[in-house]
Amino acid sequence: MADVVLGIDFGTSCTSAGALVGDRVELVRDNADPVIPTVVYVPDKGDVEIGRRALQRAASTPNRVVRSVKRVLGLHPTDELVRRYMAGTAVRVEAIGDRLAFKLAGKEFAPEQLAAAVLVRVRDLAEARFGGRIKRCVVTMSAGTSGAYRDAISRAARIAQLEIVELVAEPIAGALAVGLHADAAARRLLVLDFGGGTFDASAVVQQGLKFSPVAACGDPLLGGDDLDDALAEAVAGAVHRQHRVDMHRDVVKWSELLLRCEVAKRALSGQREIRFAMPEAFAVKGRPQAIDVTLQREWAEERWAPLMQRAQVIIDETLRRAGWAHGDVDRVALIGGTSLVPLFQQLVAGQFGAERVVVSPDADLAVAIGASLLTARHAETPRHVPVLVTSARAPAP
């Protein structure tokens, strides 16, 4: 097969990738799933595990499972975001001079090495899918990403034996994926990327087939993971009030609770109420106790309201930086898996009008699809794609 350029959305909570086959985007799949958790499990012996299998390990061995490594890529150990990350993980993370080290199975891993392990898994799956060695890729990054992050993700790619031929802002890739380049229009776009670990807003001016970002703002600690945390804290709070048991003390049970809350969050996007069951969730006087309750969407939304207020702050700040009023925005594109949460969609529609909001049913894959479209410019025989005005280029090796 001809040289394949892979489009990769390396996300905080999940990673997706694809390539152009003819005029069609073909996504990389792991056991039929195109959404691959950005999770690494390091055993005492044997190979590391990546993705869904690694995520399942978090319920039993959370101290061997690294999640959301993207949050600390390129950061100095003294950064406040690093302190928060270290406080929220069961994995041992230490500062060694000016770098971070994850201590796993008696070894040290730099953040770039763990990110590279995810990229290797994606590359291997892609090579099996498309048949042949893959050496080049287009990688997306959050709006407003620092130069240190660009350097770090490029190092991770080199460890994975991949050359990044272009780094592109995630909101731009997402705008392409939802089809905003189909019309050679002159309009103002607001792209809201609500992923698993971050929330980014970008103001973009479209002139024909040319897209120019004019303002961006983001919250690196606001995403779907935080909605999971809010549900878990609420459930744990109820357990504490009724039984005087602190579920935080058992890191294994707490990890299981978080995983179950993620499933509940997804279910509540399509249902008004669900059954939430967790056998042997905690113990009272040595006797295992189960959680078995009905969760209503309205109850969950009350817990998520403060997080939506934080998203509102980012939207308002982005408009302020762009010098736009709400009425100046012609289209609002919602991308990222958390944008499928009804409460968030209601928030956006209430400000801009539902008729101006564009939501993809594959919102969690939108960035990967956009990155895959952009690979056309780097194929052996380059093809036309919309011209993007962005400084998000891969640094020289």
N, C-alpha and C positions, 0 to 999 in steps of 0.2 A: 504494500500500500504506500502511496505517496506520503511524504513528510507530513505528519500531523502536528499541528500546533494546538496545545491544550489551553482552554480557558478555565481558570480556577478562581473560585470565590473562597478564599481562605477565611472562614468566619470564626468568630469568638466561640460560639457553641457548636456550630456545624460547618462542614465544608462540602462544596459541590463543585463539579467540573463537567466540561463537555467539549465537544469539537464539532466543527462543520463537516458534514458528510454530504457532498453535493450542495444543495441549498437548504439543508435541514440540520438543525442542531440535535446532536445525539448526546445524551447525558451519560456520564459514567455511573455505574450502579454497583452497589455492594449487596449481593443477595437480593437483587431487584429494587433496592432502595437507593434513590439518587441523593438522599440527604445522609451524609456521613458525619456522625458526631466527631467534633474536634477533641477527641479524648484518647489518651495514651495510657496503657497499662503496662507496667514493667514488672515481670515476675522475677523470682530468685534465679530461675534457670529458664533457658529457652528464649524464643523471640518475643519482642514486644507485640502487644495487640492494639489494634487501632479501631475506632469507630464504635458500632453498636455493642460488640462483644466487650470492648474495654469499658463502656458505660455500664454494662450489667455488672462488671466486677466492682463498681463503686459501692454497690449495696453490701458487699461482704469484705472488701479490702480497700477502703477509701484512702488509706495511706500509701497505696501503690498506684493510684489513679490520678493523672494530671488532666484537669479540665481548663478550658479558657486560657491556654498559654498565650494566645494573641494579646491578652490584656497587658502582659509585661514585656512583650517583644520591644527591644530598643530602649527600655526605660532604665534609668540609673537606680541602683538599690535604695537610694535615699528618697526617691519619688514617693509622694503620698499614695499614689495608686498602687505601688508595690506593697506598701505597708498594709493597705486594705486587702489586697490579694492574699498576702501571707496569713492574715488573720482569718480569712474565710476558707482556707484549704486544710485538709488533714495531712497533706504531704509536707514533708520537711523541706523548707526552702531557706537558704542562707545567703547572706551577702558575703562575698569573698572579694575584698578590694572594691573595684568598680563594676563587678559583674555579679549576676545571680547564679546560684547553683541549686538544682533540685537534687535532693539526696534520695535515691531510690535503689533498693536491692544492693546496697553497699557501693553504689557508683554515683558519680556526679554527672549531671546533665545540664548543659546550658539551655536556655529557652529556645535558641535556634535549633539545637539538636532535636528537641521534642517536636518543634514545628516541622522540621525536616522529616521526621518519622511519619507524620500525617501526609506530607507531600509524596513521600515514597509510596505509601499505600495507594494514594490516588493515582500516581503514575503507573504503578503495577496493574491496577484495575483497568486503567485506560489502555495500556499496552495489550492486555488480554482481550479487551473489547474491540480495539481497532486493528490489532495485528501488526506489530512492528515496534521498533524502538522510538520512544518519544523523548526529545531533547529540549524542546522549546515550549514556552508557555506565556500567556498573558495572565497577569494576576491582578485582582482588584484590591482596593484598600479603602479604609474609611475616609470620609471627608475630613480635611484638615490634618491628615497624618503627618507626623514629623519626619524629618530627614533621617533621624536615628532609626525609626521604624522601617523606612524604606531600605536602609542599609541592612537591618537585621533580617528582614524577609528575603532579601537577595542572598544573604549568607546561607539562610536555611535552604533556599532553592539550590544553591551550589552544592551543599552537602547532599541534597537529594539528586544531584546530577541533572539539574534542570537549569536552563538559561531563561531568565525573564526577559523577554523582548519588549514588553511594555507593562507598566503599572498604570492602572486606570482607576479613577475614583468610582466607588461603588454606586453612588447615585446616578452617575452618567450611564453606567452599564445597565442599571435597573430601568432607566428611562427608555433605553433601546429595547429592552425585553418586553415592556408593556406596549410597545408599538408607537411611541410618540415621535419616531422618526419617519413614520409612514407618510405623513403629510409634510410637504415643504412649506411649513407655516412660519409666521412671525408671531411669537407668543412668549409669555412668561410662564415658567414652570416652577413648581415647588415639589421637590422629590423628598419624601419622608421614608427613611430606611430604618425600620424598627426590627432589629435582629435579636438574636438570643442574648447578646452581651452588651450591645451598644445601640444608642438611638442617634441618628444623624439627620439633619435637615439641610438641604441645599437649594439655593435659588439659582435657577438656570435660565438663560435667555436663549431661545431658539430662533435662528434666522435661516430659513430654508432648511438645509441639511447640516447646519453648523450649530453646535451646542457650546455655549460659553458659561461656565459657572461664575457667578458674580458674588456670592456670599455663601458661607457655610457655618454651621454651629453644631455641636454634638455633646452628648453626655456619655462618656466611656464606661459608666457604671449603671446604665439603665438599659435593660433588655428583658427578653422573655424569662431569663434566669431569675430576675428580680421578682417577676410575677409569681414564679414557683416558690421563691423564698417567702413571699407575703402569705401565700396559702399555707405553707408549712408552719410559719410562725403562728398563724391563727389557729390551726389545728392543735399545735403544741400548747398554745395558750389555754385552749379549752381543756386539754388533758391535765394541765397543771392546776387549773381552778377546781376541777372535779376530783382529782386523785393526788394532788400535790407531788406529781412526778415531773422532773425536768427531762424532756426528751433530748435536749442538747447533749446530755452527758454521755449518751451512747452514740458514738460516731457512726457505727454501722447502721443502727436503726434510723438515725437522722438522715443518712445518705439514702436509705430506702424510702423514707418519707418524702424527700425531695424528688426522687424519681416518680413516685406515685402522684405527687402534686403536679408534675409536668404533664403526665397523662391526663389528669383531671382538667388542667387548663385547656388542653387541646379539645377535650370532649365538650367542655362548656362553651366553646366557640360555635358548636353546632346544636347543642341541646340546652334547654332551660334549667334542667336539673339532672344530676347523676348520682349514682351510688358510689361512695368512697369507702373502700374496705381495705384494712391492713391487719392481717392476722398477727398475733403475738407482737403487737406494736410496742408494748412496754410491760413492766411487771409491777404488781402491787403485793408486797409481802411475799415475794418469791413466786407469785402465781401470774402466768402470762395473761395479758389482757389484749383484746382486739379493739380496733377502731372500725366501726361500721355505721356510717351516717349518710344522710342525703345532703348533698351540697347543691345549692341553688346559684344560678348565675348572678342574681342580684346580690347575694351574700358575698360572692367573690369580688364583684365589681366595687363593693364598698371598701374592700381591702386594697384594691388596685387604684383607687381614686388618687391617693397621694402620688403614685408613680405617673399617672396621666397628667397630673399638674406639673410634674417635672418636664414631661414631654411638651406641655403647653409653653413652658418657659423657653425651651429650645426653639420652638416654632416662632414665637414672638421675637426672639433675639435675631433669628435668621432674617425675618422680614425687616426688622429695624436696620440690620447691616446692609441689606439690599436697597433700603429706602423705599420699600413697597408697602402699600396697604393691602388688606385682605382682598379688596375688590380688584387689585391690579393683577392678581394671579389668574391665569387662564385655565391651567390644568394642575391638579395635584395628583402625583403618582405615589401610591403606597406600595412599598416593597419590604421584604423581610418577613419572616414567619409570624412575628408578633403583630404585624399590621392586619392579620386576619382576626384578631380579637375584636368582637363587636363593639366593646366600649371605646376602643381607639377609633374605629371607623365612625362612630357616632360623634366623637369629639371633633374630628376633622370635617365631617359633613355639616355639623352645626355651625362651623365658622366659614366654610367656603361654598356650601351648597353641594348636595349629593351629585348634581349634574356635572360638576367640575372635577369630581374625584374619580380616578382610574385605579382599579384594584385588579391585580392578576390573581386568579385562583391558584396559581403556582408562585405565590409571592415569595415563598422561602427559596425558590430556585431562580428568581428573576435576575439576580446579580450574576449567577453562573451562566445563564442563558445569554445575557448581554456580553459577558467576557468571551463567550464562545463565538458570538457574532463578530466581535472585534478581531478574532484570529484571522479573519479573511484578509486583513491588510498585511499579514506576515506569512502567508502561504507561499509556496514555491512560485505560484502564479497569482500575485496579489489581485484581489477583487475589490470592487467599490463598496465602501461602507460610509456612513455619515462621518464628516470631518469633525473631530472633537478639538476644542481649544482647552488644553489642560497642561499643567506643568508636571503632571504625575508620570514621570518617566523613570525607567529602571536606571539606577546609578551604574556607572562603568564598573566592570569587574576589577 
